[in-house]
Amino acid sequence: MSLFKRLFTLGKAEANSVVDKLEDPIKMTEQGIRDMKKDLENCLKALAEVKALEIRTRNEINTEKEKSVDYEKKAMLLLQRAESGQIAADEADRLAGEALNKKAESDAHVERASKEQVKFEQNVSKLGENIKTLRSKISSWENELKTLKARVKVASATKNLNKQMASIDSSDTISMLERMKDKVEQEEALSEAYGSIANESKSLDDEIDKAIGGAEVTASDSLAALKAKMAASKGGNSDGSK
């Protein structure tokens, strides 16, 4: 059936659905599903029309069968009345013959309509199978469409990521990383230098404190030193006066 080939033909999607010179699988699948739904709609319409013909033909068959029986009864009644003298024999034979001709026409109509009914029933059965198949295909491809959308989304994201990765200049990146590494090492060296200077200053203070005895200069020590200085000064003055 041609509708099942539509999903694999080119040129069904719109012009702007072309990506990298290939038809967009999503739009192509959606187009195929729309085509199948249109075919399903046509099949349902055809099924309704054929069923209507089948019903009308069946009704015609029943009607013509009733006519056939009725004409046969009328022919018998005419002959019976001729026997009883109610109708002239020649007239009864003529009318009975006409009734039998009508019966034959009805019988022929029944035979012809019965053959048509068989064909209609076969068409109804075939259309029913096609409709069942179409509905199954539509359901299957609608589920497939969901999967395709997810796959296309992942593929697109992966392609974009790979494209971005490919566009990065690796040499520039490495150069930048080396600069950052040197900068960090420089900062570490400066930190170590400042730490060394601070330690040297601290060591000098420690030596002074150690020479003094490690104790702080108290107020009494300062007073004693001052008195000693004054005494030395007085001694110098008295030697000068002599």
Residue frames as qw, qx, qy, qz and C-alpha x, y, z in Angstrom:
[[0.000, 0.889, 0.458, 0.000, 0.00, 0.00, 0.00],
 [0.441, 0.607, -0.017, 0.661, 1.47, 3.33, -1.10],
 [0.354, -0.865, 0.017, -0.355, 0.75, 5.10, 2.18],
 [0.841, -0.491, 0.099, 0.204, 3.32, 2.93, 3.98],
 [0.731, 0.236, 0.122, 0.629, 6.01, 4.07, 1.54],
 [0.064, 0.909, 0.116, 0.394, 5.43, 7.75, 2.23],
 [0.598, -0.787, 0.110, 0.108, 7.46, 7.62, 5.42],
 [0.717, -0.290, 0.395, 0.496, 10.54, 6.72, 3.38],
 [0.516, 0.633, 0.345, 0.463, 10.17, 9.07, 0.41],
 [0.369, -0.250, -0.061, 0.893, 11.94, 12.39, 0.00],
 [0.009, 0.210, 0.334, 0.919, 10.41, 15.75, -0.67],
 [0.329, -0.626, -0.683, -0.179, 7.32, 15.46, 1.52],
 [0.392, -0.630, -0.356, 0.568, 8.48, 17.87, 4.22],
 [0.161, 0.977, 0.117, -0.075, 8.56, 21.63, 3.81],
 [0.618, 0.633, -0.210, 0.416, 11.61, 23.33, 2.33],
 [0.104, -0.749, 0.419, -0.503, 12.65, 24.79, 5.67],
 [0.879, -0.386, 0.203, -0.192, 12.65, 21.35, 7.27],
 [0.858, 0.370, -0.243, 0.261, 15.95, 20.41, 5.59],
 [0.471, -0.820, 0.324, 0.023, 18.86, 20.08, 7.99],
 [0.361, -0.524, 0.706, 0.311, 22.37, 19.41, 6.70],
 [0.386, 0.331, -0.614, -0.604, 20.86, 18.61, 3.27],
 [0.203, -0.142, -0.968, -0.030, 18.78, 15.76, 4.73],
 [0.454, -0.529, -0.382, -0.606, 15.06, 15.79, 5.47],
 [0.280, -0.385, 0.571, -0.669, 14.20, 16.35, 9.11],
 [0.267, -0.093, -0.958, -0.041, 13.18, 12.89, 10.37],
 [0.112, 0.345, 0.666, -0.652, 10.69, 14.42, 12.80],
 [0.414, 0.428, -0.031, -0.803, 8.85, 16.41, 10.13],
 [0.390, 0.204, -0.781, -0.443, 8.98, 13.47, 7.72],
 [0.136, -0.175, -0.952, 0.213, 7.50, 11.13, 10.32],
 [0.228, 0.422, 0.462, -0.746, 4.82, 13.66, 11.27],
 [0.428, 0.361, -0.365, -0.744, 3.96, 14.06, 7.56],
 [0.316, 0.059, -0.923, -0.212, 3.71, 10.28, 7.17],
 [0.015, 0.305, 0.833, -0.462, 1.39, 10.03, 10.18],
 [0.344, 0.440, 0.144, -0.817, -0.80, 12.82, 8.78],
 [0.414, 0.263, -0.648, -0.582, -0.97, 10.97, 5.45],
 [0.219, -0.098, -0.970, 0.045, -1.96, 7.73, 7.16],
 [0.150, 0.391, 0.623, -0.661, -4.65, 9.51, 9.18],
 [0.415, 0.399, -0.192, -0.795, -5.99, 10.99, 5.93],
 [0.392, 0.126, -0.845, -0.341, -6.04, 7.52, 4.38],
 [0.052, -0.219, -0.898, 0.378, -7.79, 6.22, 7.48],
 [0.314, 0.411, 0.292, -0.804, -10.41, 8.92, 7.13],
 [0.472, 0.323, -0.496, -0.653, -10.94, 7.96, 3.48],
 [0.279, 0.016, -0.959, -0.048, -11.17, 4.27, 4.37],
 [0.112, 0.310, 0.741, -0.585, -13.77, 4.96, 7.05],
 [0.425, 0.421, -0.007, -0.801, -15.78, 7.01, 4.58],
 [0.448, 0.245, -0.732, -0.452, -15.54, 4.26, 1.96],
 [0.110, -0.086, -0.963, 0.231, -16.51, 1.65, 4.55],
 [0.294, 0.374, 0.505, -0.720, -19.62, 3.62, 5.48],
 [0.490, 0.408, -0.292, -0.713, -20.59, 3.96, 1.81],
 [0.379, 0.160, -0.883, -0.228, -20.07, 0.26, 1.07],
 [0.034, 0.191, 0.878, -0.437, -22.00, -0.73, 4.18],
 [0.415, 0.398, 0.221, -0.788, -24.85, 1.52, 3.07],
 [0.517, 0.329, -0.568, -0.550, -24.87, -0.19, -0.34],
 [0.230, 0.049, -0.969, 0.075, -24.79, -3.60, 1.31],
 [0.206, 0.290, 0.692, -0.628, -27.72, -2.71, 3.55],
 [0.497, 0.420, -0.053, -0.758, -29.72, -1.29, 0.65],
 [0.440, 0.262, -0.777, -0.365, -28.99, -4.37, -1.46],
 [0.062, -0.081, -0.952, 0.287, -30.07, -6.67, 1.36],
 [0.354, 0.381, 0.452, -0.725, -33.32, -4.73, 1.72],
 [0.511, 0.400, -0.386, -0.655, -33.89, -4.96, -2.06],
 [0.274, 0.131, -0.947, -0.104, -33.34, -8.72, -1.92],
 [0.117, 0.249, 0.829, -0.487, -35.91, -9.10, 0.84],
 [0.430, 0.448, 0.135, -0.772, -38.38, -6.90, -1.03],
 [0.486, 0.359, -0.602, -0.523, -37.96, -8.81, -4.32],
 [0.124, 0.008, -0.987, 0.105, -38.30, -12.13, -2.52],
 [0.278, 0.368, 0.631, -0.624, -41.58, -10.96, -1.05],
 [0.482, 0.469, -0.184, -0.717, -42.72, -9.82, -4.50],
 [0.309, 0.241, -0.871, -0.296, -41.80, -13.19, -6.00],
 [0.030, 0.196, 0.931, -0.306, -43.88, -15.02, -3.40],
 [0.339, 0.464, 0.357, -0.736, -46.74, -12.56, -3.86],
 [0.450, 0.415, -0.449, -0.651, -46.78, -12.93, -7.68],
 [0.217, 0.069, -0.968, -0.104, -46.78, -16.70, -7.36],
 [0.153, 0.332, 0.779, -0.509, -49.74, -16.55, -4.95],
 [0.404, 0.498, 0.051, -0.766, -51.62, -14.24, -7.34],
 [0.371, 0.294, -0.733, -0.489, -51.00, -16.56, -10.29],
 [0.101, -0.119, -0.979, 0.130, -52.35, -19.51, -8.28],
 [0.242, 0.425, 0.549, -0.678, -55.36, -17.48, -7.17],
 [0.418, 0.427, -0.287, -0.748, -56.17, -16.50, -10.78],
 [0.333, 0.133, -0.886, -0.292, -56.05, -20.13, -11.88],
 [0.017, 0.243, 0.886, -0.394, -58.23, -21.16, -8.94],
 [0.345, 0.471, 0.285, -0.760, -60.85, -18.55, -9.85],
 [0.417, 0.328, -0.577, -0.620, -60.78, -19.71, -13.45],
 [0.199, -0.033, -0.979, -0.010, -61.50, -23.26, -12.27],
 [0.090, 0.417, 0.734, -0.529, -64.40, -21.99, -10.17],
 [0.231, 0.638, 0.627, 0.382, -65.77, -20.04, -13.11],
 [0.176, -0.832, -0.244, 0.466, -65.22, -16.65, -11.55],
 [0.051, 0.730, -0.376, -0.569, -62.83, -15.62, -14.30],
 [0.835, 0.504, -0.113, -0.192, -62.61, -16.73, -17.90],
 [0.911, -0.185, 0.215, 0.300, -59.96, -19.36, -18.41],
 [0.631, 0.533, 0.088, 0.557, -58.16, -17.41, -21.17],
 [0.085, -0.876, 0.103, -0.464, -58.09, -14.23, -19.08],
 [0.758, -0.620, 0.198, -0.033, -56.93, -16.16, -16.04],
 [0.889, 0.065, 0.160, 0.424, -54.15, -17.81, -18.04],
 [0.409, 0.712, 0.013, 0.570, -53.03, -14.44, -19.44],
 [0.306, -0.848, 0.172, -0.397, -53.00, -12.71, -16.08],
 [0.880, -0.426, 0.193, 0.086, -51.40, -15.68, -14.35],
 [0.805, 0.318, 0.079, 0.494, -48.70, -15.68, -17.03],
 [0.149, 0.810, -0.101, 0.558, -48.05, -11.98, -16.44],
 [0.617, -0.730, 0.190, -0.222, -47.82, -12.62, -12.71],
 [0.933, -0.157, 0.173, 0.273, -45.33, -15.42, -13.29],
 [0.580, 0.591, -0.009, 0.561, -43.28, -13.11, -15.53],
 [0.202, -0.847, 0.178, -0.458, -43.19, -10.59, -12.70],
 [0.851, -0.487, 0.194, -0.008, -42.16, -13.35, -10.35],
 [0.870, 0.211, 0.081, 0.437, -39.33, -14.30, -12.72],
 [0.264, 0.773, -0.103, 0.568, -38.16, -10.68, -12.82],
 [0.513, -0.766, 0.228, -0.314, -38.14, -10.54, -9.04],
 [0.946, -0.222, 0.169, 0.164, -36.25, -13.83, -8.87],
 [0.701, 0.469, 0.002, 0.538, -33.66, -12.51, -11.34],
 [0.058, -0.842, 0.159, -0.512, -33.35, -9.31, -9.31],
 [0.766, -0.598, 0.204, -0.120, -32.80, -11.37, -6.18],
 [0.929, 0.050, 0.110, 0.350, -30.10, -13.44, -7.87],
 [0.473, 0.642, -0.046, 0.601, -28.31, -10.38, -9.24],
 [0.287, -0.819, 0.172, -0.467, -28.58, -8.45, -5.97],
 [0.895, -0.431, 0.107, 0.033, -27.37, -11.46, -3.98],
 [0.811, 0.242, 0.002, 0.533, -24.16, -11.55, -6.04],
 [0.150, 0.742, -0.093, 0.647, -23.70, -7.81, -5.46],
 [0.623, -0.723, 0.086, -0.286, -24.29, -8.29, -1.75],
 [0.937, -0.171, 0.022, 0.305, -21.53, -10.90, -1.59],
 [0.565, 0.462, -0.039, 0.683, -19.12, -8.44, -3.23],
 [0.201, -0.793, 0.062, -0.572, -20.17, -5.68, -0.86],
 [0.824, -0.561, 0.046, -0.062, -19.63, -7.96, 2.13],
 [0.860, 0.069, -0.001, 0.505, -16.15, -8.85, 0.84],
 [0.289, 0.640, -0.040, 0.711, -15.34, -5.16, 0.38],
 [0.504, -0.772, 0.038, -0.386, -16.58, -4.39, 3.88],
 [0.915, -0.353, 0.036, 0.192, -14.34, -7.13, 5.28],
 [0.711, 0.297, 0.012, 0.637, -11.32, -5.93, 3.28],
 [0.020, 0.751, -0.032, 0.659, -11.85, -2.29, 4.26],
 [0.703, -0.686, 0.002, -0.190, -12.24, -3.35, 7.87],
 [0.894, -0.151, 0.018, 0.421, -8.86, -5.12, 7.75],
 [0.465, 0.514, 0.015, 0.721, -7.24, -2.09, 6.12],
 [0.294, -0.804, 0.002, -0.517, -8.67, 0.19, 8.79],
 [0.849, -0.525, 0.010, 0.061, -7.43, -2.12, 11.52],
 [0.801, 0.101, 0.033, 0.589, -3.95, -2.17, 9.96],
 [0.209, 0.688, 0.036, 0.694, -3.92, 1.60, 9.51],
 [0.518, -0.792, 0.005, -0.324, -4.92, 2.23, 13.11],
 [0.895, -0.347, 0.045, 0.278, -2.19, -0.13, 14.30],
 [0.648, 0.330, 0.062, 0.683, 0.41, 1.57, 12.08],
 [0.048, -0.802, -0.039, -0.594, -0.65, 5.03, 13.21],
 [0.701, -0.703, 0.035, -0.109, -0.40, 4.03, 16.86],
 [0.887, -0.117, 0.071, 0.440, 2.99, 2.40, 16.27],
 [0.497, 0.463, 0.070, 0.731, 4.42, 5.41, 14.43],
 [0.273, -0.854, -0.035, -0.442, 3.05, 7.86, 16.99],
 [0.802, -0.573, 0.103, 0.136, 5.01, 5.95, 19.64],
 [0.782, 0.146, 0.147, 0.589, 8.01, 5.85, 17.31],
 [0.190, 0.795, 0.091, 0.568, 7.70, 9.62, 16.85],
 [0.535, -0.832, 0.073, -0.130, 8.08, 10.15, 20.60],
 [0.852, -0.289, 0.216, 0.380, 11.24, 8.05, 20.55],
 [0.600, 0.482, 0.201, 0.606, 12.56, 9.88, 17.48],
 [0.081, -0.916, -0.034, -0.390, 12.00, 13.27, 19.12],
 [0.683, -0.701, 0.191, 0.077, 13.97, 12.16, 22.17],
 [0.832, -0.012, 0.279, 0.480, 16.77, 10.73, 20.02],
 [0.409, 0.701, 0.170, 0.559, 16.95, 13.85, 17.86],
 [0.316, -0.923, 0.043, -0.213, 17.10, 16.03, 20.97],
 [0.772, -0.510, 0.278, 0.257, 20.00, 14.01, 22.38],
 [0.742, 0.264, 0.307, 0.534, 21.76, 13.89, 19.00],
 [0.196, 0.866, 0.123, 0.443, 21.37, 17.64, 18.54],
 [0.474, -0.863, 0.162, -0.058, 22.73, 18.39, 22.01],
 [0.827, -0.267, 0.333, 0.365, 25.65, 16.02, 21.47],
 [0.613, 0.529, 0.267, 0.523, 26.38, 17.54, 18.07],
 [0.023, -0.943, -0.011, -0.331, 26.36, 21.06, 19.47],
 [0.652, -0.708, 0.251, 0.099, 28.65, 20.03, 22.32],
 [0.812, -0.007, 0.359, 0.460, 31.07, 18.31, 19.97],
 [0.420, 0.751, 0.209, 0.464, 30.94, 21.31, 17.66],
 [0.256, -0.944, 0.114, -0.174, 31.84, 23.62, 20.52],
 [0.768, -0.483, 0.342, 0.244, 34.63, 21.34, 21.66],
 [0.750, 0.295, 0.342, 0.484, 35.98, 21.16, 18.11],
 [0.236, 0.879, 0.123, 0.395, 35.94, 24.94, 17.78],
 [0.512, -0.840, 0.149, 0.100, 38.15, 25.42, 20.87],
 [0.525, 0.693, -0.446, 0.214, 41.83, 26.15, 20.03],
 [0.895, -0.357, -0.209, 0.165, 43.71, 23.62, 22.16],
 [0.615, 0.221, -0.200, 0.730, 47.02, 25.51, 21.89],
 [0.128, -0.591, 0.060, -0.794, 45.44, 28.70, 23.24],
 [0.772, -0.540, -0.160, -0.294, 43.83, 26.73, 26.03],
 [0.871, -0.141, -0.232, 0.409, 47.11, 25.10, 27.04],
 [0.366, 0.402, -0.150, 0.826, 48.89, 28.47, 26.92],
 [0.399, -0.635, -0.024, -0.661, 46.24, 29.99, 29.16],
 [0.883, -0.429, -0.185, -0.041, 46.52, 27.11, 31.62],
 [0.744, 0.087, -0.232, 0.621, 50.31, 27.46, 31.72],
 [0.065, 0.539, -0.110, 0.833, 49.96, 31.18, 32.48],
 [0.650, -0.599, -0.079, -0.461, 47.56, 30.44, 35.29],
 [0.915, -0.220, -0.231, 0.247, 49.96, 27.84, 36.66],
 [0.525, 0.286, -0.204, 0.775, 52.87, 30.32, 36.57],
 [0.226, -0.624, 0.017, -0.748, 50.73, 32.95, 38.26],
 [0.823, -0.515, -0.144, -0.192, 49.82, 30.59, 41.08],
 [0.846, -0.051, -0.210, 0.487, 53.46, 29.57, 41.51],
 [0.265, 0.480, -0.129, 0.826, 54.47, 33.26, 41.62],
 [0.505, -0.643, -0.029, -0.575, 51.87, 33.96, 44.29],
 [0.915, -0.350, -0.180, 0.085, 53.13, 31.00, 46.29],
 [0.681, 0.188, -0.199, 0.679, 56.76, 32.26, 46.01],
 [0.042, -0.597, 0.082, -0.797, 55.77, 35.76, 47.19],
 [0.731, -0.579, -0.108, -0.344, 53.90, 34.28, 50.11],
 [0.903, -0.168, -0.195, 0.343, 56.95, 32.24, 51.08],
 [0.450, 0.396, -0.159, 0.785, 59.25, 35.32, 50.78],
 [0.319, -0.650, 0.045, -0.688, 57.05, 37.44, 53.02],
 [0.876, -0.449, -0.146, -0.102, 56.94, 34.62, 55.51],
 [0.802, 0.073, -0.219, 0.551, 60.74, 34.37, 55.52],
 [0.153, 0.534, -0.143, 0.820, 61.13, 38.14, 56.15],
 [0.599, -0.616, -0.037, -0.510, 58.65, 37.97, 59.00],
 [0.931, -0.275, -0.187, 0.150, 60.56, 35.07, 60.54],
 [0.604, 0.287, -0.225, 0.708, 63.89, 36.94, 60.30],
 [0.156, -0.609, 0.108, -0.770, 62.47, 39.97, 62.13],
 [0.806, -0.502, -0.089, -0.300, 61.04, 37.74, 64.77],
 [0.891, -0.035, -0.255, 0.375, 64.40, 35.96, 65.26],
 [0.322, 0.467, -0.237, 0.789, 66.22, 39.30, 65.88],
 [0.485, -0.597, 0.076, -0.634, 63.74, 40.22, 68.59],
 [0.936, -0.297, -0.184, -0.030, 64.26, 36.80, 70.14],
 [0.718, 0.203, -0.303, 0.593, 68.05, 37.35, 70.30],
 [0.022, -0.556, 0.211, -0.804, 67.66, 40.73, 72.04],
 [0.729, -0.505, -0.011, -0.463, 65.26, 39.26, 74.58],
 [0.941, -0.100, -0.261, 0.191, 67.62, 36.36, 75.19],
 [0.490, 0.368, -0.322, 0.722, 70.58, 38.68, 75.82],
 [0.305, -0.546, 0.184, -0.758, 68.59, 40.67, 78.35],
 [0.129, -0.130, 0.890, -0.418, 67.67, 37.47, 80.08],
 [0.186, -0.323, -0.868, -0.328, 64.39, 36.89, 78.56],
 [0.145, -0.631, -0.638, 0.417, 62.70, 39.14, 81.12],
 [0.146, 0.836, 0.313, 0.427, 61.04, 42.42, 80.48],
 [0.301, 0.208, -0.304, 0.880, 62.67, 45.70, 81.74],
 [0.306, -0.705, -0.633, 0.098, 60.67, 46.63, 84.79],
 [0.061, -0.932, -0.071, -0.349, 60.17, 50.12, 86.33],
 [0.662, -0.715, 0.173, 0.144, 62.56, 49.28, 89.23],
 [0.783, 0.040, 0.292, 0.548, 65.27, 48.27, 86.78],
 [0.324, 0.733, 0.209, 0.561, 64.85, 51.55, 85.00],
 [0.365, -0.915, 0.010, -0.170, 65.00, 53.44, 88.34],
 [0.791, -0.459, 0.226, 0.336, 68.22, 51.63, 89.38],
 [0.668, 0.315, 0.285, 0.611, 69.81, 52.37, 86.05],
 [0.077, 0.878, 0.150, 0.449, 68.85, 56.03, 86.33],
 [0.569, -0.815, 0.100, 0.029, 70.32, 56.29, 89.89],
 [0.811, -0.176, 0.270, 0.489, 73.56, 54.71, 88.71],
 [0.469, 0.595, 0.259, 0.598, 73.75, 57.22, 85.92],
 [0.191, -0.930, -0.052, -0.310, 73.17, 60.13, 88.34],
 [0.737, -0.617, 0.164, 0.220, 75.80, 58.84, 90.76],
 [0.744, 0.123, 0.276, 0.596, 78.29, 58.58, 87.98],
 [0.225, 0.789, 0.200, 0.535, 77.46, 62.12, 86.97],
 [0.442, -0.890, 0.040, -0.110, 78.01, 63.45, 90.53],
 [0.819, -0.345, 0.217, 0.403, 81.30, 61.65, 90.83],
 [0.598, 0.421, 0.255, 0.633, 82.50, 63.31, 87.70],
 [0.037, -0.900, -0.122, -0.418, 81.54, 66.77, 88.95],
 [0.624, -0.770, 0.109, 0.073, 83.38, 66.43, 92.32],
 [0.797, -0.080, 0.245, 0.546, 86.59, 65.34, 90.60],
 [0.399, 0.648, 0.236, 0.604, 86.45, 68.40, 88.50],
 [0.273, -0.930, -0.063, -0.239, 86.14, 70.78, 91.47],
 [0.753, -0.535, 0.161, 0.348, 89.33, 69.53, 93.08]]
